Amino acid sequence: MGLNKGKRNKKTHGKCRRCGEKAYHLQKGQCASCGFGKTKKRNDFNTAKPRKE
């Protein structure tokens, strides 16, 4: 009942041309870090603390 870990032989992520991170998904053609492959840059909303009012 284990997972098939023998089929992990392909590279999913390569080096991104925009940010240089190894987060460019080769099949999607999109970077998981900066969003290269789309027109707008990816910005992470989870980094800032929520405002208390």
HTML snippet that shows the backbone in 3Dmol.js (N, CA, C, O; Angstrom):
<script src="https://3Dmol.org/build/3Dmol-min.js"></script>
<div id="view" style="width:600px;height:400px;position:relative"></div>
<script>
const pdb = `
ATOM      1  N   MET A   1       0.808  -1.204   0.000  1.00  0.00           N
ATOM      2  CA  MET A   1       0.000   0.000   0.000  1.00  0.00           C
ATOM      3  C   MET A   1       0.849   1.265   0.000  1.00  0.00           C
ATOM      4  O   MET A   1       0.400   2.305   0.482  1.00  0.00           O
ATOM      5  N   GLY A   2       2.053   1.198  -0.524  1.00  0.00           N
ATOM      6  CA  GLY A   2       2.903   2.376  -0.549  1.00  0.00           C
ATOM      7  C   GLY A   2       2.737   3.165  -1.838  1.00  0.00           C
ATOM      8  O   GLY A   2       2.082   2.725  -2.783  1.00  0.00           O
ATOM      9  N   LEU A   3       3.340   4.323  -1.850  1.00  0.00           N
ATOM     10  CA  LEU A   3       3.309   5.151  -3.047  1.00  0.00           C
ATOM     11  C   LEU A   3       4.330   4.633  -4.049  1.00  0.00           C
ATOM     12  O   LEU A   3       5.333   4.030  -3.667  1.00  0.00           O
ATOM     13  N   ASN A   4       4.073   4.869  -5.329  1.00  0.00           N
ATOM     14  CA  ASN A   4       5.008   4.453  -6.368  1.00  0.00           C
ATOM     15  C   ASN A   4       6.137   5.475  -6.457  1.00  0.00           C
ATOM     16  O   ASN A   4       6.025   6.483  -7.155  1.00  0.00           O
ATOM     17  N   LYS A   5       7.212   5.204  -5.750  1.00  0.00           N
ATOM     18  CA  LYS A   5       8.335   6.144  -5.755  1.00  0.00           C
ATOM     19  C   LYS A   5       9.382   5.754  -6.788  1.00  0.00           C
ATOM     20  O   LYS A   5      10.400   6.435  -6.915  1.00  0.00           O
ATOM     21  N   GLY A   6       9.157   4.679  -7.524  1.00  0.00           N
ATOM     22  CA  GLY A   6      10.097   4.279  -8.554  1.00  0.00           C
ATOM     23  C   GLY A   6       9.923   5.060  -9.838  1.00  0.00           C
ATOM     24  O   GLY A   6      10.780   4.996 -10.719  1.00  0.00           O
ATOM     25  N   LYS A   7       8.831   5.795  -9.961  1.00  0.00           N
ATOM     26  CA  LYS A   7       8.563   6.529 -11.194  1.00  0.00           C
ATOM     27  C   LYS A   7       9.059   7.970 -11.135  1.00  0.00           C
ATOM     28  O   LYS A   7       8.701   8.778 -11.992  1.00  0.00           O
ATOM     29  N   ARG A   8       9.863   8.300 -10.155  1.00  0.00           N
ATOM     30  CA  ARG A   8      10.360   9.669 -10.028  1.00  0.00           C
ATOM     31  C   ARG A   8      11.681   9.807 -10.763  1.00  0.00           C
ATOM     32  O   ARG A   8      12.734   9.865 -10.128  1.00  0.00           O
ATOM     33  N   ASN A   9      11.648   9.860 -12.077  1.00  0.00           N
ATOM     34  CA  ASN A   9      12.901   9.928 -12.828  1.00  0.00           C
ATOM     35  C   ASN A   9      12.953  11.108 -13.790  1.00  0.00           C
ATOM     36  O   ASN A   9      13.905  11.227 -14.561  1.00  0.00           O
ATOM     37  N   LYS A  10      11.948  11.984 -13.762  1.00  0.00           N
ATOM     38  CA  LYS A  10      11.952  13.142 -14.657  1.00  0.00           C
ATOM     39  C   LYS A  10      12.154  14.424 -13.853  1.00  0.00           C
ATOM     40  O   LYS A  10      11.787  14.505 -12.681  1.00  0.00           O
ATOM     41  N   LYS A  11      12.742  15.421 -14.506  1.00  0.00           N
ATOM     42  CA  LYS A  11      12.901  16.727 -13.866  1.00  0.00           C
ATOM     43  C   LYS A  11      11.610  17.510 -14.044  1.00  0.00           C
ATOM     44  O   LYS A  11      11.121  17.653 -15.165  1.00  0.00           O
ATOM     45  N   THR A  12      11.059  18.015 -12.957  1.00  0.00           N
ATOM     46  CA  THR A  12       9.851  18.839 -13.063  1.00  0.00           C
ATOM     47  C   THR A  12      10.215  20.312 -13.108  1.00  0.00           C
ATOM     48  O   THR A  12       9.586  21.078 -13.839  1.00  0.00           O
ATOM     49  N   HIS A  13      11.221  20.725 -12.340  1.00  0.00           N
ATOM     50  CA  HIS A  13      11.599  22.134 -12.266  1.00  0.00           C
ATOM     51  C   HIS A  13      13.016  22.342 -12.790  1.00  0.00           C
ATOM     52  O   HIS A  13      13.919  21.547 -12.530  1.00  0.00           O
ATOM     53  N   GLY A  14      13.185  23.427 -13.532  1.00  0.00           N
ATOM     54  CA  GLY A  14      14.490  23.844 -14.015  1.00  0.00           C
ATOM     55  C   GLY A  14      14.781  25.250 -13.523  1.00  0.00           C
ATOM     56  O   GLY A  14      14.019  25.811 -12.734  1.00  0.00           O
ATOM     57  N   LYS A  15      15.890  25.821 -13.993  1.00  0.00           N
ATOM     58  CA  LYS A  15      16.291  27.157 -13.557  1.00  0.00           C
ATOM     59  C   LYS A  15      15.484  28.214 -14.306  1.00  0.00           C
ATOM     60  O   LYS A  15      15.326  28.147 -15.525  1.00  0.00           O
ATOM     61  N   CYS A  16      14.977  29.188 -13.558  1.00  0.00           N
ATOM     62  CA  CYS A  16      14.162  30.262 -14.131  1.00  0.00           C
ATOM     63  C   CYS A  16      15.065  31.320 -14.753  1.00  0.00           C
ATOM     64  O   CYS A  16      16.120  31.645 -14.209  1.00  0.00           O
ATOM     65  N   ARG A  17      14.643  31.856 -15.897  1.00  0.00           N
ATOM     66  CA  ARG A  17      15.436  32.885 -16.572  1.00  0.00           C
ATOM     67  C   ARG A  17      15.283  34.246 -15.923  1.00  0.00           C
ATOM     68  O   ARG A  17      16.170  35.090 -16.048  1.00  0.00           O
ATOM     69  N   ARG A  18      14.176  34.477 -15.232  1.00  0.00           N
ATOM     70  CA  ARG A  18      13.935  35.786 -14.619  1.00  0.00           C
ATOM     71  C   ARG A  18      14.556  35.899 -13.233  1.00  0.00           C
ATOM     72  O   ARG A  18      15.276  36.858 -12.954  1.00  0.00           O
ATOM     73  N   CYS A  19      14.282  34.915 -12.349  1.00  0.00           N
ATOM     74  CA  CYS A  19      14.738  35.051 -10.957  1.00  0.00           C
ATOM     75  C   CYS A  19      15.944  34.172 -10.632  1.00  0.00           C
ATOM     76  O   CYS A  19      16.610  34.402  -9.624  1.00  0.00           O
ATOM     77  N   GLY A  20      16.239  33.172 -11.461  1.00  0.00           N
ATOM     78  CA  GLY A  20      17.395  32.320 -11.222  1.00  0.00           C
ATOM     79  C   GLY A  20      17.135  31.160 -10.282  1.00  0.00           C
ATOM     80  O   GLY A  20      18.025  30.341 -10.054  1.00  0.00           O
ATOM     81  N   GLU A  21      15.923  31.072  -9.728  1.00  0.00           N
ATOM     82  CA  GLU A  21      15.584  29.966  -8.825  1.00  0.00           C
ATOM     83  C   GLU A  21      15.310  28.701  -9.644  1.00  0.00           C
ATOM     84  O   GLU A  21      14.964  28.767 -10.823  1.00  0.00           O
ATOM     85  N   LYS A  22      15.475  27.548  -8.987  1.00  0.00           N
ATOM     86  CA  LYS A  22      15.170  26.276  -9.653  1.00  0.00           C
ATOM     87  C   LYS A  22      13.693  25.965  -9.417  1.00  0.00           C
ATOM     88  O   LYS A  22      13.360  24.949  -8.807  1.00  0.00           O
ATOM     89  N   ALA A  23      12.814  26.835  -9.899  1.00  0.00           N
ATOM     90  CA  ALA A  23      11.379  26.720  -9.649  1.00  0.00           C
ATOM     91  C   ALA A  23      10.564  26.831 -10.927  1.00  0.00           C
ATOM     92  O   ALA A  23       9.341  26.957 -10.868  1.00  0.00           O
ATOM     93  N   TYR A  24      11.228  26.787 -12.093  1.00  0.00           N
ATOM     94  CA  TYR A  24      10.522  26.897 -13.361  1.00  0.00           C
ATOM     95  C   TYR A  24       9.975  25.530 -13.741  1.00  0.00           C
ATOM     96  O   TYR A  24      10.746  24.609 -14.011  1.00  0.00           O
ATOM     97  N   HIS A  25       8.647  25.386 -13.766  1.00  0.00           N
ATOM     98  CA  HIS A  25       8.004  24.115 -14.101  1.00  0.00           C
ATOM     99  C   HIS A  25       8.123  23.908 -15.603  1.00  0.00           C
ATOM    100  O   HIS A  25       7.619  24.710 -16.390  1.00  0.00           O
ATOM    101  N   LEU A  26       8.794  22.823 -16.001  1.00  0.00           N
ATOM    102  CA  LEU A  26       9.131  22.632 -17.402  1.00  0.00           C
ATOM    103  C   LEU A  26       7.909  22.301 -18.257  1.00  0.00           C
ATOM    104  O   LEU A  26       7.849  22.715 -19.414  1.00  0.00           O
ATOM    105  N   GLN A  27       6.938  21.568 -17.719  1.00  0.00           N
ATOM    106  CA  GLN A  27       5.744  21.242 -18.505  1.00  0.00           C
ATOM    107  C   GLN A  27       4.765  22.411 -18.551  1.00  0.00           C
ATOM    108  O   GLN A  27       4.173  22.680 -19.597  1.00  0.00           O
ATOM    109  N   LYS A  28       4.590  23.103 -17.435  1.00  0.00           N
ATOM    110  CA  LYS A  28       3.667  24.243 -17.395  1.00  0.00           C
ATOM    111  C   LYS A  28       4.255  25.459 -18.098  1.00  0.00           C
ATOM    112  O   LYS A  28       3.522  26.266 -18.669  1.00  0.00           O
ATOM    113  N   GLY A  29       5.589  25.591 -18.057  1.00  0.00           N
ATOM    114  CA  GLY A  29       6.230  26.778 -18.613  1.00  0.00           C
ATOM    115  C   GLY A  29       6.021  27.994 -17.745  1.00  0.00           C
ATOM    116  O   GLY A  29       5.837  29.106 -18.240  1.00  0.00           O
ATOM    117  N   GLN A  30       6.051  27.771 -16.426  1.00  0.00           N
ATOM    118  CA  GLN A  30       5.768  28.858 -15.487  1.00  0.00           C
ATOM    119  C   GLN A  30       6.609  28.669 -14.234  1.00  0.00           C
ATOM    120  O   GLN A  30       6.781  27.548 -13.756  1.00  0.00           O
ATOM    121  N   CYS A  31       7.134  29.773 -13.704  1.00  0.00           N
ATOM    122  CA  CYS A  31       7.960  29.717 -12.505  1.00  0.00           C
ATOM    123  C   CYS A  31       7.080  29.766 -11.264  1.00  0.00           C
ATOM    124  O   CYS A  31       6.158  30.578 -11.180  1.00  0.00           O
ATOM    125  N   ALA A  32       7.366  28.892 -10.299  1.00  0.00           N
ATOM    126  CA  ALA A  32       6.608  28.858  -9.052  1.00  0.00           C
ATOM    127  C   ALA A  32       7.060  29.955  -8.102  1.00  0.00           C
ATOM    128  O   ALA A  32       6.343  30.290  -7.159  1.00  0.00           O
ATOM    129  N   SER A  33       8.240  30.519  -8.336  1.00  0.00           N
ATOM    130  CA  SER A  33       8.767  31.539  -7.442  1.00  0.00           C
ATOM    131  C   SER A  33       8.358  32.948  -7.866  1.00  0.00           C
ATOM    132  O   SER A  33       7.821  33.707  -7.060  1.00  0.00           O
ATOM    133  N   CYS A  34       8.611  33.301  -9.135  1.00  0.00           N
ATOM    134  CA  CYS A  34       8.345  34.681  -9.561  1.00  0.00           C
ATOM    135  C   CYS A  34       7.208  34.786 -10.564  1.00  0.00           C
ATOM    136  O   CYS A  34       6.773  35.894 -10.875  1.00  0.00           O
ATOM    137  N   GLY A  35       6.716  33.667 -11.078  1.00  0.00           N
ATOM    138  CA  GLY A  35       5.601  33.699 -12.015  1.00  0.00           C
ATOM    139  C   GLY A  35       6.012  33.936 -13.451  1.00  0.00           C
ATOM    140  O   GLY A  35       5.169  34.304 -14.270  1.00  0.00           O
ATOM    141  N   PHE A  36       7.275  33.739 -13.789  1.00  0.00           N
ATOM    142  CA  PHE A  36       7.736  33.913 -15.167  1.00  0.00           C
ATOM    143  C   PHE A  36       6.987  32.932 -16.070  1.00  0.00           C
ATOM    144  O   PHE A  36       6.812  31.763 -15.726  1.00  0.00           O
ATOM    145  N   GLY A  37       6.556  33.419 -17.207  1.00  0.00           N
ATOM    146  CA  GLY A  37       5.691  32.641 -18.080  1.00  0.00           C
ATOM    147  C   GLY A  37       4.312  33.266 -18.135  1.00  0.00           C
ATOM    148  O   GLY A  37       3.514  32.962 -19.021  1.00  0.00           O
ATOM    149  N   LYS A  38       4.041  34.138 -17.182  1.00  0.00           N
ATOM    150  CA  LYS A  38       2.838  34.969 -17.198  1.00  0.00           C
ATOM    151  C   LYS A  38       3.293  36.407 -17.405  1.00  0.00           C
ATOM    152  O   LYS A  38       4.485  36.707 -17.334  1.00  0.00           O
ATOM    153  N   THR A  39       2.340  37.289 -17.661  1.00  0.00           N
ATOM    154  CA  THR A  39       2.725  38.678 -17.926  1.00  0.00           C
ATOM    155  C   THR A  39       3.095  39.417 -16.650  1.00  0.00           C
ATOM    156  O   THR A  39       3.986  40.266 -16.664  1.00  0.00           O
ATOM    157  N   LYS A  40       2.412  39.099 -15.527  1.00  0.00           N
ATOM    158  CA  LYS A  40       2.685  39.814 -14.282  1.00  0.00           C
ATOM    159  C   LYS A  40       3.568  38.985 -13.365  1.00  0.00           C
ATOM    160  O   LYS A  40       3.549  37.755 -13.412  1.00  0.00           O
ATOM    161  N   LYS A  41       4.344  39.673 -12.527  1.00  0.00           N
ATOM    162  CA  LYS A  41       5.182  38.997 -11.542  1.00  0.00           C
ATOM    163  C   LYS A  41       4.331  38.431 -10.425  1.00  0.00           C
ATOM    164  O   LYS A  41       3.312  39.015 -10.054  1.00  0.00           O
ATOM    165  N   ARG A  42       4.743  37.307  -9.894  1.00  0.00           N
ATOM    166  CA  ARG A  42       4.021  36.684  -8.788  1.00  0.00           C
ATOM    167  C   ARG A  42       4.419  37.389  -7.509  1.00  0.00           C
ATOM    168  O   ARG A  42       5.609  37.566  -7.246  1.00  0.00           O
ATOM    169  N   ASN A  43       3.422  37.807  -6.688  1.00  0.00           N
ATOM    170  CA  ASN A  43       3.732  38.381  -5.384  1.00  0.00           C
ATOM    171  C   ASN A  43       3.053  37.533  -4.324  1.00  0.00           C
ATOM    172  O   ASN A  43       1.910  37.107  -4.488  1.00  0.00           O
ATOM    173  N   ASP A  44       3.762  37.298  -3.250  1.00  0.00           N
ATOM    174  CA  ASP A  44       3.306  36.383  -2.209  1.00  0.00           C
ATOM    175  C   ASP A  44       2.580  37.179  -1.137  1.00  0.00           C
ATOM    176  O   ASP A  44       3.165  38.070  -0.521  1.00  0.00           O
ATOM    177  N   PHE A  45       1.314  36.866  -0.911  1.00  0.00           N
ATOM    178  CA  PHE A  45       0.518  37.598   0.064  1.00  0.00           C
ATOM    179  C   PHE A  45       0.667  37.032   1.468  1.00  0.00           C
ATOM    180  O   PHE A  45       0.211  37.664   2.420  1.00  0.00           O
ATOM    181  N   ASN A  46       1.277  35.886   1.635  1.00  0.00           N
ATOM    182  CA  ASN A  46       1.383  35.255   2.945  1.00  0.00           C
ATOM    183  C   ASN A  46       2.585  35.742   3.750  1.00  0.00           C
ATOM    184  O   ASN A  46       2.765  35.310   4.889  1.00  0.00           O
ATOM    185  N   THR A  47       3.406  36.622   3.197  1.00  0.00           N
ATOM    186  CA  THR A  47       4.601  37.060   3.910  1.00  0.00           C
ATOM    187  C   THR A  47       4.286  38.156   4.928  1.00  0.00           C
ATOM    188  O   THR A  47       4.915  38.211   5.985  1.00  0.00           O
ATOM    189  N   ALA A  48       3.327  39.023   4.627  1.00  0.00           N
ATOM    190  CA  ALA A  48       3.007  40.135   5.523  1.00  0.00           C
ATOM    191  C   ALA A  48       2.041  39.675   6.607  1.00  0.00           C
ATOM    192  O   ALA A  48       1.181  38.824   6.381  1.00  0.00           O
ATOM    193  N   LYS A  49       2.207  40.263   7.799  1.00  0.00           N
ATOM    194  CA  LYS A  49       1.283  39.940   8.889  1.00  0.00           C
ATOM    195  C   LYS A  49      -0.050  40.640   8.644  1.00  0.00           C
ATOM    196  O   LYS A  49      -0.069  41.749   8.112  1.00  0.00           O
ATOM    197  N   PRO A  50      -1.156  40.020   9.019  1.00  0.00           N
ATOM    198  CA  PRO A  50      -2.447  40.693   8.843  1.00  0.00           C
ATOM    199  C   PRO A  50      -2.599  41.860   9.818  1.00  0.00           C
ATOM    200  O   PRO A  50      -2.120  41.804  10.950  1.00  0.00           O
ATOM    201  N   ARG A  51      -3.269  42.910   9.364  1.00  0.00           N
ATOM    202  CA  ARG A  51      -3.460  44.103  10.192  1.00  0.00           C
ATOM    203  C   ARG A  51      -4.514  43.866  11.254  1.00  0.00           C
ATOM    204  O   ARG A  51      -5.576  43.311  10.975  1.00  0.00           O
ATOM    205  N   LYS A  52      -4.217  44.290  12.478  1.00  0.00           N
ATOM    206  CA  LYS A  52      -5.201  44.225  13.561  1.00  0.00           C
ATOM    207  C   LYS A  52      -5.827  45.599  13.707  1.00  0.00           C
ATOM    208  O   LYS A  52      -5.122  46.607  13.751  1.00  0.00           O
ATOM    209  N   GLU A  53      -7.131  45.639  13.782  1.00  0.00           N
ATOM    210  CA  GLU A  53      -7.812  46.932  13.915  1.00  0.00           C
ATOM    211  C   GLU A  53      -8.605  47.005  15.185  1.00  0.00           C
ATOM    212  O   GLU A  53      -9.241  48.023  15.458  1.00  0.00           O
TER     213      GLU A  53
END
`;
const viewer = $3Dmol.createViewer("view");
viewer.addModel(pdb, "pdb");
viewer.setStyle({}, {cartoon: {color: "spectrum"}});
viewer.zoomTo();
viewer.render();
</script>
